[in-house]
Amino acid sequence: TPTARRSAGRCANRSRNARCRSRALFRGCRNVVIYFDKPTQRKLFDRYADLLVPNGYLYVGHSESLNGTSERFELIGRTIYKRVT
């Protein structure tokens, strides 16, 4: 849908936004990554890992998974991942 594409674009470009360049303990990106192919998902999750402090947390939507996409996070809850590298 057009709304989903706009949301996905904002999510994909967060690291370019000056407010998002500082490292955070927690970041969320719900129901957006599912619209991208695997190579783009890998790039997004790498960006998110770079934007988190060590041992920071990433919250994703229930329909999303980092399984096979990123080794920089470990699953600690149904939709919560912890940065490990």
N, CA, C and O of each residue as an XYZ file, in Angstrom:
340
protein
N       0.837     -1.188      0.000
C       0.000      0.000      0.000
C       0.875      1.242      0.000
O       2.024      1.175      0.436
N       0.372      2.362     -0.471
C       1.174      3.591     -0.461
C       1.614      3.995      0.943
O       2.737      4.464      1.132
N       0.726      3.814      1.934
C       1.081      4.170      3.313
C       2.224      3.306      3.818
O       3.144      3.808      4.464
N       2.175      2.022      3.531
C       3.245      1.115      3.967
C       4.567      1.491      3.317
O       5.611      1.454      3.967
N       4.531      1.853      2.039
C       5.769      2.239      1.356
C       6.353      3.515      1.957
O       7.569      3.625      2.113
N       5.495      4.483      2.297
C       5.991      5.714      2.930
C       6.621      5.399      4.284
O       7.694      5.908      4.607
N       5.950      4.558      5.075
C       6.490      4.173      6.377
C       7.810      3.439      6.220
O       8.754      3.679      6.973
N       7.876      2.547      5.246
C       9.097      1.782      5.017
C      10.237      2.712      4.628
O      11.370      2.523      5.069
N       9.949      3.704      3.814
C      10.979      4.664      3.417
C      11.494      5.450      4.594
O      12.698      5.681      4.704
N      10.604      5.869      5.483
C      11.045      6.598      6.680
C      11.922      5.710      7.545
O      12.945      6.154      8.066
N      11.517      4.451      7.696
C      12.290      3.515      8.502
C      13.662      3.288      7.887
O      14.668      3.269      8.596
N      13.705      3.118      6.590
C      14.971      2.845      5.905
C      15.922      4.025      5.988
O      17.139      3.839      5.973
N      15.392      5.223      6.073
C      16.232      6.416      6.062
C      16.499      6.992      7.446
O      17.075      8.075      7.555
N      16.100      6.308      8.489
C      16.286      6.846      9.843
C      17.745      7.178     10.155
O      18.017      8.171     10.829
N      18.669      6.379      9.684
C      20.071      6.631     10.025
C      20.585      7.899      9.364
O      21.615      8.431      9.776
N      19.899      8.387      8.362
C      20.301      9.638      7.707
C      19.741     10.856      8.439
O      20.196     11.980      8.225
N      18.769     10.630      9.289
C      18.143     11.703     10.033
C      19.055     12.094     11.197
O      19.497     11.228     11.953
N      19.338     13.375     11.344
C      20.261     13.841     12.376
C      19.831     13.407     13.769
O      20.678     13.093     14.606
N      18.530     13.385     14.030
C      18.056     12.991     15.358
C      18.314     11.525     15.641
O      18.346     11.123     16.804
N      18.495     10.726     14.623
C      18.665      9.280     14.803
C      20.126      8.848     14.757
O      20.413      7.656     14.869
N      21.032      9.765     14.599
C      22.438      9.370     14.499
C      23.054      9.026     15.845
O      24.034      8.283     15.898
N      22.505      9.548     16.929
C      23.046      9.212     18.240
C      22.628      7.782     18.585
O      21.578      7.303     18.159
N      23.465      7.126     19.355
C      23.177      5.746     19.731
C      22.099      5.708     20.798
O      22.026      6.584     21.660
N      21.270      4.689     20.729
C      20.150      4.548     21.647
C      20.187      3.189     22.311
O      20.801      2.252     21.801
N      19.530      3.088     23.448
C      19.398      1.817     24.145
C      18.299      0.970     23.507
O      18.351     -0.259     23.555
N      17.306      1.626     22.911
C      16.132      0.939     22.395
C      15.690      1.580     21.082
O      15.629      2.806     20.978
N      15.384      0.763     20.090
C      14.820      1.236     18.820
C      13.694      0.294     18.417
O      13.743     -0.906     18.687
N      12.699      0.845     17.780
C      11.588      0.034     17.307
C      11.340      0.228     15.828
O      11.477      1.331     15.299
N      10.980     -0.839     15.177
C      10.620     -0.787     13.764
C       9.601     -1.897     13.534
O       9.969     -3.042     13.273
N       8.333     -1.558     13.633
C       7.283     -2.567     13.572
C       6.629     -2.628     12.204
O       6.267     -1.606     11.621
N       6.486     -3.849     11.703
C       5.710     -4.130     10.498
C       6.128     -3.291      9.295
O       5.291     -2.824      8.522
N       7.432     -3.109      9.152
C       7.965     -2.354      8.031
C       8.927     -3.214      7.219
O       8.875     -3.219      5.989
N       9.788     -3.928      7.894
C      10.863     -4.677      7.246
C      10.322     -5.782      6.336
O      10.990     -6.177      5.381
N       9.137     -6.277      6.622
C       8.559     -7.361      5.821
C       8.340     -6.960      4.362
O       8.170     -7.824      3.503
N       8.345     -5.667      4.080
C       8.120     -5.194      2.712
C       9.399     -5.152      1.876
O       9.349     -4.845      0.685
N      10.544     -5.458      2.493
C      11.822     -5.410      1.795
C      12.338     -6.814      1.505
O      11.979     -7.768      2.195
N      13.181     -6.938      0.482
C      13.821     -8.221      0.193
C      14.930     -8.471      1.228
O      15.310     -7.565      1.970
N      15.440     -9.702      1.267
C      16.438    -10.088      2.274
C      17.701     -9.220      2.251
O      18.160     -8.818      3.320
N      18.282     -8.913      1.092
C      19.477     -8.061      1.101
C      19.214     -6.682      1.719
O      20.062     -6.153      2.438
N      18.061     -6.111      1.446
C      17.724     -4.815      2.028
C      17.469     -4.955      3.522
O      17.847     -4.075      4.297
N      16.839     -6.038      3.935
C      16.634     -6.281      5.362
C      17.968     -6.364      6.094
O      18.111     -5.813      7.186
N      18.949     -7.051      5.501
C      20.275     -7.158      6.126
C      20.887     -5.768      6.330
O      21.445     -5.476      7.388
N      20.778     -4.922      5.315
C      21.318     -3.560      5.421
C      20.611     -2.772      6.519
O      21.251     -2.065      7.297
N      19.286     -2.898      6.576
C      18.529     -2.193      7.608
C      18.935     -2.639      9.005
O      19.157     -1.807      9.884
N      19.033     -3.949      9.212
C      19.379     -4.444     10.544
C      20.817     -4.084     10.913
O      21.112     -3.872     12.090
N      21.704     -4.014      9.945
C      23.058     -3.534     10.221
C      23.032     -2.069     10.658
O      23.744     -1.677     11.582
N      22.205     -1.267      9.987
C      22.071      0.142     10.385
C      21.525      0.257     11.796
O      22.027      1.037     12.605
N      20.486     -0.530     12.088
C      19.920     -0.497     13.434
C      20.958     -0.909     14.473
O      21.043     -0.292     15.535
N      21.736     -1.926     14.187
C      22.776     -2.355     15.131
C      23.780     -1.226     15.358
O      24.214     -0.995     16.486
N      24.145     -0.528     14.292
C      25.084      0.590     14.426
C      24.505      1.731     15.246
O      25.249      2.481     15.878
N      23.185      1.868     15.243
C      22.528      2.960     15.959
C      22.186      2.619     17.403
O      21.687      3.464     18.145
N      22.455      1.384     17.796
C      22.195      0.966     19.176
C      23.486      0.922     19.976
O      24.556      0.639     19.436
N      23.378      1.200     21.254
C      24.520      1.016     22.137
C      24.768     -0.489     22.265
O      23.865     -1.280     21.995
N      25.971     -0.897     22.670
C      26.189     -2.324     22.925
C      25.142     -2.842     23.913
O      24.849     -2.184     24.911
N      24.600     -3.978     23.645
C      23.528     -4.593     24.436
C      22.219     -3.826     24.345
O      21.349     -3.997     25.199
N      22.059     -2.978     23.321
C      20.802     -2.270     23.106
C      19.745     -3.206     22.541
O      20.049     -4.328     22.136
N      18.503     -2.740     22.514
C      17.376     -3.577     22.130
C      16.682     -3.065     20.872
O      16.562     -1.859     20.652
N      16.230     -4.006     20.058
C      15.458     -3.705     18.857
C      14.123     -4.430     18.965
O      14.078     -5.640     19.191
N      13.047     -3.685     18.802
C      11.699     -4.240     18.841
C      11.151     -4.260     17.420
O      11.154     -3.238     16.734
N      10.679     -5.426     16.979
C      10.102     -5.565     15.639
C       8.665     -6.056     15.763
O       8.225     -6.439     16.847
N       7.943     -6.044     14.662
C       6.562     -6.512     14.654
C       6.464     -8.023     14.749
O       7.438     -8.737     14.510
N       5.280     -8.505     15.100
C       5.064     -9.937     15.264
C       5.262    -10.729     13.970
O       5.561    -11.922     14.021
N       5.104    -10.098     12.840
C       5.258    -10.801     11.562
C       6.691    -10.754     11.049
O       6.981    -11.291      9.980
N       7.589    -10.120     11.794
C       8.973     -9.968     11.352
C       9.918    -10.827     12.175
O       9.648    -11.142     13.335
N      11.027    -11.200     11.556
C      12.032    -12.016     12.224
C      13.405    -11.687     11.664
O      13.541    -11.390     10.477
N      14.413    -11.739     12.505
C      15.783    -11.539     12.059
C      16.472    -12.861     11.775
O      17.648    -12.873     11.411
N      15.772    -13.970     11.931
C      16.335    -15.296     11.728
C      16.897    -15.415     10.307
O      16.163    -15.263      9.332
N      18.179    -15.682     10.198
C      18.828    -15.819      8.913
C      19.120    -14.503      8.221
O      19.598    -14.492      7.086
N      18.840    -13.390      8.891
C      19.028    -12.075      8.291
C      20.171    -11.309      8.941
O      20.916    -10.608      8.257
N      20.315    -11.439     10.260
C      21.358    -10.697     10.968
C      21.919    -11.526     12.110
O      21.179    -12.134     12.883
N      23.229    -11.537     12.196
C      23.891    -12.222     13.309
C      24.288    -11.231     14.399
O      24.947    -11.605     15.368
N      23.893     -9.985     14.245
C      24.259     -8.949     15.201
C      23.257     -8.817     16.336
O      23.441     -8.005     17.243
N      22.189     -9.620     16.285
C      21.156     -9.591     17.316
C      20.841    -11.002     17.776
O      20.976    -11.963     17.018
N      20.414    -11.116     19.040
C      19.905    -12.388     19.533
C      18.479    -12.173     20.031
O      18.171    -11.148     20.639
N      17.624    -13.139     19.771
C      16.234    -13.070     20.188
C      16.150    -13.263     21.698
O      16.673    -14.240     22.235
N      15.491    -12.329     22.381
C      15.333    -12.474     23.832
C      13.867    -12.486     24.243
O      13.551    -12.727     25.408
N      12.983    -12.231     23.308
C      11.535    -12.259     23.529
C      10.880    -12.520     22.186
O      11.572    -12.653     21.176
N       9.587    -12.595     22.158
C       8.902    -12.910     20.900
C       9.226    -11.907     19.800
O       9.368    -12.292     18.640
N       9.344    -10.646     20.141
C       9.623     -9.610     19.142
C      10.738     -8.674     19.575
O      10.886     -7.588     19.016
N      11.521     -9.078     20.559
C      12.591     -8.229     21.083
C      13.940     -8.902     20.860
O      14.146    -10.063     21.213
N      14.842     -8.147     20.272
C      16.198     -8.623     19.994
C      17.189     -7.755     20.730
O      16.958     -6.564     20.942
N      18.307     -8.369     21.123
C      19.383     -7.655     21.820
C      20.591     -7.625     20.908
O      20.963     -8.638     20.315
N      21.205     -6.449     20.799
C      22.431     -6.327     19.983
C      23.562     -7.094     20.665
O      23.822     -6.905     21.853
N      24.224     -7.951     19.913
C      25.310     -8.751     20.498
C      26.671     -8.372     19.930
O      27.683     -8.692     20.552
N      26.747     -7.712     18.791
C      28.040     -7.303     18.239
C      27.986     -5.855     17.821
O      28.979     -5.317     17.330
